[in-house]
Amino acid sequence: MRSTREQRAWYWYDWANSAFYTTTATVLISPYLVSLASRAACPDGTGECTRTVLLLGLFPVLPGALPSLLATISTLVSAVVLLFVGAAADRSAHPHRWLGVTAWIGALAGSLMFFLMGSNWQLGAWLMVISLIAFGASVVVYDSLLVRIAGPDERDRVSSRGWAWGYVGGGLLLALNFGLLSLYPMLGIDRGMAVRISLLSAGLWWAGFTLIPVLGLRNVPREVPAEVAGRNPFRQLATTFAEMRHYPQTLAFLLAFLFYNDGIQTVIVSASVYAQRELGIEESLVLATFLLTQFVAIIGALGFGRLAGRIGAKKTVMIGIGIWLVVVLVAYAIPSGVVGALFGLGAAIGLVMGGTQALSRSMYSQLIPKGRESEYFSFYQAMERGTSWLGTLAFGLVFQFTQSYRLALVGLVVFFLVGGALLARVDMRKGIIDAGNVLPKVL
């Protein structure tokens, strides 16, 4: 069993990357990128922009659909990149180095967002895609280390604490940036500069705090199986694809996770655009809502971890999916301009956001064979936070054809219904035994 010191070092990466995910990926970059693209498409700036911009120089899209479609592109690229990162990390005796390199590439891309201004949305599009791919690659390695630092009966608790620690870090930086975006006139800067400084702060925060887990996890023993170490990544991936049919419960879980997590991620990454452009809530109040969500999520993650210790992770996640379904339906019905309703919705999201994701991570860690953690988590991360693609694609396309964020949001109901139904069919006991792992005391 690994020491609590290594577990604490592991928690710090959630602290590091959650600041970027919260401030940049969730709150600021989507509406800011939409504003840049709208300025490029409609330089006169009168009314809602209904002209298109060319995505990748080929596809005409409305500025409002741009963030969702860019998230989709990043995931499609990640589907290839993350698999090779996972295979390479499994062959390395020093996975903490992979954690550092991938995190610092993403942090650099996030920091360079400081230079987005005027109508230069194309640079923002590239930086968004690069940062999301690097973010996903780093979390592949990070998630796989959970198996090395926690035993079967500890993983729900350790995973939940990591998420909670991430919400503390993400919430703290978001609070600082909320202050900046509220008081920028007193500092003698304009709103655009305040947004750009906030984007820069998230990249620097991510880069700086990543040093703690990179150094703290450098001595975690990593025995590379001979059959893995001696095989090139291409052959290893081919073997993994062939072998996954022997783990039907693992595949069933991934399929369920694909649906319900895509729903979760699409709600999260689209929330700021929905609140500002559909509900007509000003940016400062949207930031306040996300700040509330972050700190409620600390309690939610820890509470879900404790509940899982009593009734099992699968039942707890099923409860969370049910709450997510209610959240989407309520969000669809919220009248425009009602700030109190938005705050209530933000609190409800915070309650289930961290718990469902943290427990999904620990559940999956029980279903994968030893020595292949990074590789298997690359499949998982391709569907994880910020890199979902079915949900963002559906959201973006519905908006593209209807120009209604409400209809785009309510379309996500199907993801929670299908995901919940598929998860109910997963036999965790059989899956853990098939993977050759030890059964936890509570399933």
C-alpha positions in Angstrom: 0.0 0.0 0.0 1.3 3.4 -0.9 1.8 6.2 1.7 -0.6 9.0 2.4 2.2 11.3 1.4 2.0 10.0 -2.2 -1.8 10.3 -2.1 -1.5 13.9 -1.1 1.0 14.6 -3.9 -1.5 13.0 -6.3 -4.3 15.2 -5.0 -2.3 18.3 -6.1 -2.7 17.6 -9.8 -6.4 17.9 -9.4 -5.7 21.2 -7.7 -3.4 22.2 -10.6 -5.5 21.3 -13.6 -8.9 22.1 -12.2 -8.0 25.8 -12.2 -7.5 25.7 -16.0 -10.6 23.6 -16.5 -12.8 25.8 -14.4 -11.5 29.3 -15.3 -10.7 28.7 -18.9 -12.4 25.6 -20.4 -15.7 25.9 -18.5 -16.3 29.6 -17.8 -14.2 32.0 -20.0 -13.0 30.6 -23.3 -16.3 29.6 -24.8 -18.1 33.0 -24.5 -14.9 34.9 -25.2 -14.2 32.8 -28.3 -17.8 33.4 -29.5 -17.3 37.1 -29.0 -14.1 37.1 -31.1 -15.7 35.1 -33.9 -18.8 37.3 -33.8 -16.6 40.3 -34.2 -14.9 38.7 -37.2 -18.1 37.7 -38.8 -20.1 40.9 -37.9 -17.7 43.7 -37.5 -20.5 46.3 -37.3 -21.5 44.6 -34.0 -25.2 45.3 -34.3 -27.6 42.7 -32.9 -27.1 38.9 -32.7 -24.5 37.8 -35.3 -26.1 35.3 -37.7 -23.2 35.2 -40.2 -20.8 32.3 -40.3 -17.1 31.9 -39.9 -15.1 29.2 -41.6 -14.0 26.4 -39.2 -10.7 24.9 -40.4 -11.1 27.1 -43.4 -13.7 24.7 -44.8 -16.9 24.5 -42.8 -19.2 27.5 -42.3 -20.5 27.6 -38.7 -22.3 30.1 -36.5 -20.0 31.8 -33.9 -22.3 30.4 -31.2 -21.7 26.8 -32.3 -17.9 27.2 -32.4 -16.9 26.1 -28.9 -18.9 22.9 -29.0 -17.6 22.0 -32.4 -14.0 22.7 -31.3 -14.5 20.4 -28.3 -15.7 17.7 -30.7 -12.6 18.2 -32.9 -10.3 18.0 -29.9 -11.9 14.7 -28.9 -11.7 13.1 -32.3 -8.0 13.9 -32.4 -7.6 12.7 -28.8 -9.1 9.4 -29.8 -5.8 8.7 -31.5 -3.4 10.8 -29.5 -4.5 9.6 -26.0 -4.2 5.9 -27.0 -0.6 6.3 -27.9 0.1 8.4 -24.8 -1.4 5.6 -22.7 0.6 2.9 -24.4 3.8 4.8 -24.1 3.2 5.7 -20.4 2.6 2.0 -19.6 6.0 1.2 -21.2 7.7 3.8 -19.0 9.2 3.2 -15.6 8.7 7.0 -14.9 5.1 7.9 -15.7 5.4 11.1 -13.6 7.5 12.5 -16.4 4.7 11.9 -18.9 2.4 13.7 -16.4 4.7 16.7 -16.3 5.4 17.0 -20.1 1.7 16.7 -21.1 0.5 19.1 -18.4 3.1 21.7 -19.3 2.2 21.6 -23.0 -1.4 22.2 -22.1 -0.4 24.9 -19.6 1.6 26.7 -22.3 -1.3 26.7 -24.7 -3.5 28.0 -22.0 -1.1 30.8 -21.1 -0.8 31.8 -24.7 -4.5 32.6 -24.7 -3.5 35.9 -23.2 -2.7 37.1 -26.7 -6.3 36.6 -28.0 -7.8 39.9 -28.9 -9.7 41.7 -31.6 -11.1 39.2 -34.1 -8.3 36.7 -33.8 -10.6 33.7 -33.0 -8.5 31.4 -35.2 -5.6 31.5 -32.8 -8.0 30.8 -30.0 -9.4 27.8 -31.8 -6.0 26.2 -32.2 -5.0 26.9 -28.6 -8.3 25.5 -27.3 -7.8 22.3 -29.2 -4.2 21.9 -28.2 -4.9 22.6 -24.5 -7.8 20.2 -24.4 -5.8 17.4 -26.0 -2.8 18.0 -23.6 -5.2 18.2 -20.7 -6.7 14.8 -21.6 -3.3 13.2 -22.1 -2.1 14.4 -18.7 -5.2 13.0 -17.0 -4.7 9.6 -18.6 -1.4 9.3 -16.8 -2.8 10.9 -13.6 -5.9 8.6 -13.4 -3.7 5.5 -14.0 -1.6 6.4 -11.0 -4.7 5.9 -8.7 -4.1 2.2 -9.0 -0.5 2.6 -7.7 -1.3 4.8 -4.7 -4.6 3.2 -3.4 -5.9 -0.3 -2.7 -9.3 -1.5 -3.8 -11.0 -0.4 -0.6 -9.4 3.0 -0.7 -10.0 4.1 -4.3 -13.5 5.6 -3.9 -12.3 7.7 -1.0 -9.0 8.7 -2.6 -10.6 9.5 -5.9 -13.3 11.6 -4.3 -10.8 13.5 -2.2 -8.8 14.3 -5.3 -11.9 15.7 -7.0 -12.7 17.7 -3.8 -9.2 19.1 -3.7 -9.5 20.1 -7.3 -12.6 22.0 -6.6 -10.8 23.9 -3.8 -8.0 24.9 -6.2 -10.3 25.6 -9.1 -12.7 27.6 -6.9 -9.9 29.6 -5.4 -8.5 30.8 -8.7 -12.0 31.4 -10.0 -12.8 33.6 -7.0 -9.7 35.6 -7.7 -10.6 36.0 -11.3 -14.2 36.9 -10.4 -12.8 39.7 -8.3 -10.6 40.9 -11.3 -13.5 40.7 -13.7 -15.7 42.7 -11.3 -13.2 45.4 -10.4 -11.2 45.8 -13.6 -12.3 49.5 -14.1 -10.7 50.4 -10.8 -7.4 48.8 -12.1 -7.4 51.0 -15.2 -7.9 48.1 -17.6 -10.7 47.1 -19.9 -12.8 43.9 -19.8 -10.9 42.2 -22.6 -7.6 42.6 -20.7 -9.2 41.3 -17.5 -10.4 38.2 -19.4 -6.9 37.7 -20.9 -5.2 38.1 -17.5 -7.6 35.5 -16.1 -6.8 33.1 -19.0 -3.1 33.6 -18.3 -3.4 33.0 -14.6 -5.1 29.6 -15.2 -2.2 28.5 -17.5 0.4 29.6 -15.0 -1.4 28.0 -12.1 -1.7 24.7 -14.0 2.0 24.8 -14.8 3.3 25.8 -11.4 1.3 23.4 -9.2 2.0 20.5 -11.5 5.6 20.5 -10.0 4.2 19.1 -6.7 2.8 15.8 -8.1 5.7 15.4 -10.6 8.2 15.6 -7.7 6.0 13.8 -5.1 5.2 10.8 -7.3 8.7 10.2 -8.8 9.4 7.3 -6.4 6.2 5.4 -6.9 7.4 2.0 -8.1 6.4 1.2 -11.6 7.2 -2.4 -12.7 6.7 -2.6 -16.5 5.6 -6.1 -17.5 8.1 -7.8 -19.8 5.5 -8.4 -22.5 4.6 -4.7 -22.4 8.1 -3.3 -22.2 9.3 -5.3 -25.2 6.4 -4.4 -27.5 6.2 -1.2 -29.6 3.1 1.0 -28.9 1.5 0.1 -32.3 1.6 -3.6 -31.6 0.5 -3.1 -28.0 -2.5 -1.1 -29.0 -3.5 -3.8 -31.5 -3.2 -6.4 -28.8 -5.3 -4.4 -26.4 -8.1 -4.0 -28.9 -8.1 -7.7 -29.5 -8.0 -8.5 -25.8 -10.7 -6.1 -24.7 -13.4 -8.6 -25.9 -12.3 -10.8 -22.9 -13.5 -8.0 -20.6 -17.1 -7.5 -21.5 -18.1 -5.7 -18.3 -15.2 -3.2 -18.8 -16.5 -2.5 -22.3 -20.1 -2.3 -21.0 -19.0 0.3 -18.4 -17.1 2.3 -21.1 -20.2 2.4 -23.3 -22.4 3.6 -20.4 -19.8 6.1 -19.4 -19.6 7.4 -22.9 -23.3 8.4 -22.8 -23.8 9.7 -19.3 -20.5 11.5 -19.1 -20.9 13.1 -22.5 -24.2 14.5 -21.1 -22.3 15.8 -17.9 -19.5 17.3 -19.9 -21.7 19.0 -22.4 -23.7 20.6 -19.6 -20.6 21.9 -17.9 -18.8 23.3 -21.0 -21.9 24.8 -22.4 -23.3 26.3 -19.2 -21.6 29.7 -19.5 -22.7 30.2 -23.1 -26.3 29.0 -22.2 -26.5 31.3 -19.2 -25.2 34.4 -21.0 -26.7 34.0 -24.4 -30.0 32.2 -23.8 -30.9 33.3 -20.3 -29.4 36.8 -20.7 -27.5 36.7 -17.4 -24.5 39.1 -17.2 -21.0 37.6 -17.0 -20.3 38.6 -13.4 -23.4 36.7 -12.2 -22.5 33.7 -14.3 -19.1 33.7 -12.7 -20.7 34.0 -9.3 -22.8 30.9 -10.1 -19.8 28.9 -11.2 -18.0 29.9 -8.0 -21.0 28.7 -6.0 -21.0 25.4 -8.0 -17.3 24.9 -7.3 -17.6 25.1 -3.5 -20.8 23.1 -3.3 -19.0 20.5 -5.4 -16.4 20.0 -2.6 -19.2 18.9 -0.3 -20.8 16.9 -3.0 -17.6 14.9 -3.9 -16.8 14.1 -0.3 -20.5 13.2 0.4 -20.8 10.9 -2.6 -17.5 9.2 -1.5 -19.0 8.5 1.9 -22.3 7.3 0.4 -20.4 4.9 -1.9 -18.6 3.5 1.2 -22.1 2.5 2.5 -24.1 1.4 -0.6 -21.4 1.0 -3.3 -20.1 3.2 -6.1 -22.4 1.9 -8.8 -25.6 2.7 -6.8 -24.3 6.1 -5.9 -23.5 7.0 -9.5 -27.0 5.8 -10.6 -28.5 8.3 -8.0 -26.2 11.0 -9.5 -27.3 10.3 -13.0 -31.0 10.7 -11.9 -30.2 14.1 -10.4 -28.4 15.2 -13.6 -31.5 14.3 -15.6 -33.6 16.6 -13.3 -31.0 19.4 -13.7 -31.2 19.4 -17.5 -35.0 19.5 -17.4 -35.1 22.3 -14.9 -32.5 24.3 -16.8 -34.6 24.0 -20.0 -37.6 25.5 -18.1 -35.8 28.4 -16.3 -37.1 31.8 -17.5 -34.7 34.2 -18.9 -33.1 36.7 -16.5 -34.1 34.8 -13.3 -30.8 34.9 -11.4 -32.0 33.1 -8.3 -33.1 30.1 -10.4 -29.6 30.0 -12.0 -28.0 30.0 -8.5 -30.2 27.1 -7.4 -29.3 25.2 -10.6 -25.6 25.9 -10.0 -25.8 24.5 -6.5 -27.6 21.3 -7.7 -24.9 20.8 -10.4 -22.2 21.2 -7.8 -23.8 18.6 -5.6 -23.5 15.8 -8.2 -20.8 17.0 -10.5 -17.7 15.8 -8.6 -19.3 12.8 -7.0 -20.4 11.1 -10.2 -17.1 11.7 -12.0 -14.9 10.7 -9.1 -16.7 7.5 -8.5 -16.8 6.7 -12.2 -13.0 6.9 -12.1 -12.6 4.6 -9.2 -15.1 2.1 -10.6 -13.2 1.9 -13.8 -9.9 1.4 -12.0 -11.3 -1.8 -10.6 -12.2 -3.1 -14.1 -8.8 -2.9 -15.8 -5.9 -5.4 -15.8 -2.7 -4.6 -13.9 0.2 -3.2 -15.9 -2.1 -1.6 -18.5 -3.5 1.2 -16.4 -2.5 4.1 -18.6 -3.5 2.4 -21.8 -6.9 1.5 -20.5 -7.4 5.0 -19.0 -6.7 6.5 -22.4 -10.0 4.9 -23.6 -11.6 6.3 -20.5 -10.2 9.8 -20.9 -11.3 10.0 -24.5 -14.8 10.2 -23.1 -13.9 12.2 -20.0 -14.2 15.8 -19.0 -13.6 18.4 -21.6 -13.1 15.8 -24.4 -16.6 14.4 -24.8 -17.8 14.5 -28.4 -21.2 13.0 -28.9 -22.8 15.4 -26.5 -21.0 18.5 -27.7 -21.6 17.5 -31.3 -25.3 17.1 -30.7 -25.5 20.4 -28.8 -23.6 22.3 -31.5 -25.6 20.8 -34.4 -29.0 21.4 -32.7 -28.0 25.0 -32.2 -26.6 25.3 -35.7 -30.0 24.2 -37.2 -32.4 25.7 -34.6 -30.4 28.7 -33.2 -31.9 27.7 -29.8 -29.7 26.8 -26.9 -32.8 25.6 -25.0 -33.5 22.9 -27.6 -29.8 22.0 -27.7 -29.8 21.5 -24.0 -33.0 19.4 -23.7 -31.6 17.1 -26.4 -29.1 15.9 -23.8 -31.8 14.1 -21.8 -31.2 11.1 -24.0 -27.6 10.8 -23.0 -28.5 10.4 -19.3 -31.4 8.0 -20.0 -29.2 5.7 -22.2 -26.2 6.0 -20.0 -28.1 5.2 -16.8 -29.8 2.2 -18.5 -26.5 0.8 -19.7 -24.8 1.3 -16.4 -27.6 -0.6 -14.6 -26.6 -3.7 -16.7 -22.9 -3.6 -15.7 -22.0 -6.5 -13.4 -19.2 -5.0 -11.3 -18.4 -8.2 -9.4 -17.9 -10.2 -12.6 -15.9 -7.4 -14.2 -13.5 -7.1 -11.3 -12.9 -10.8 -11.2 -12.4 -11.0 -15.0 -9.8 -8.3 -14.8 -7.9 -10.3 -12.1 -8.4 -7.7 -9.3 -9.3 -8.0 -5.7 -13.0 -7.4 -4.8 -13.6 -4.4 -2.5 -15.7 -5.0 0.6 -18.6 -2.8 -0.7 -19.8 -3.0 -4.3 
